[in-house]
Amino acid sequence: NAGVTQTPKFQVLKTGQSMTLQCAQDMNHNSMYWYRQDPGMGLRLIYYSASEGTTDKGEVPNGYNVSRLNKREFSLRLESAAPSQTSVYFCASTSSDSAYNEQFFGPGTRLTVL
Amino acid sequence: SQKIEQNSEALNIQEGKTATLTCNYTNYSPAYLQWYRQDPGRGPVFLLLIRENEKEKRKERLKVTFDTTLKQSLFHITASQPADSATYLCARYSSASKIIFGSGTRLSIRP
């Protein structure tokens, strides 16, 4: 079991460039999430997908789009990167069958926008 | 707004002492709270969940309390060790699928 995997681990973009962050989980979880983490701000929810075929906005969705490609994969796209999007991005998943509703996190993608 | 707040200042504790971290919530009554540990450069890892009808939950050297009157959860690490040094996050669900995290408290255990 690899758990939650994210690619790439590091990325540097120039303002205006686009890119897609990939996330996959092999735990057969229903729900998947994208967060960004900035110093002093904690984890902020960007988008989430409660189940395959559905996506919803979180706290900070502006400038991002998501695709729940199938039950395993949930990608995050930056169409036109801005310096304010420099952050660490975490993908997470959870099972609706879990008694604890705990989230399992990937290792993160460190993104710098110049 | 429905906030969840943690002390943003770092906590420095002597090895062997009990570390106590605080999580406060306002304007709502969560059915349960979760605690996660995050090491530098890694994603958070789930530690414990405590429900509103539970006063206390224990797991090895960890203890969590939930006081609905004070709107507060306390997270204790007894007999602390340098390996316990990390950032600890408190979290709650705002709906069936969305979770809100506190900003975390960085704990340092000195030998």
Boltz contact constraints between the chains, C-beta under 6 A:
constraints:
  - contact:
      token1: [A, 31]
      token2: [B, 97]
      max_distance: 6.0
  - contact:
      token1: [A, 42]
      token2: [B, 101]
      max_distance: 6.0
  - contact:
      token1: [A, 42]
      token2: [B, 102]
      max_distance: 6.0
  - contact:
      token1: [A, 42]
      token2: [B, 103]
      max_distance: 6.0
  - contact:
      token1: [A, 42]
      token2: [B, 104]
      max_distance: 6.0
  - contact:
      token1: [A, 43]
      token2: [B, 101]
      max_distance: 6.0
  - contact:
      token1: [A, 50]
      token2: [B, 97]
      max_distance: 6.0
  - contact:
      token1: [A, 90]
      token2: [B, 43]
      max_distance: 6.0
  - contact:
      token1: [A, 100]
      token2: [B, 49]
      max_distance: 6.0
  - contact:
      token1: [A, 102]
      token2: [B, 46]
      max_distance: 6.0
  - contact:
      token1: [A, 105]
      token2: [B, 43]
      max_distance: 6.0
  - contact:
      token1: [A, 105]
      token2: [B, 44]
      max_distance: 6.0
  - contact:
      token1: [A, 106]
      token2: [B, 43]
      max_distance: 6.0
  - contact:
      token1: [A, 107]
      token2: [B, 43]
      max_distance: 6.0
  - contact:
      token1: [A, 108]
      token2: [B, 43]
      max_distance: 6.0
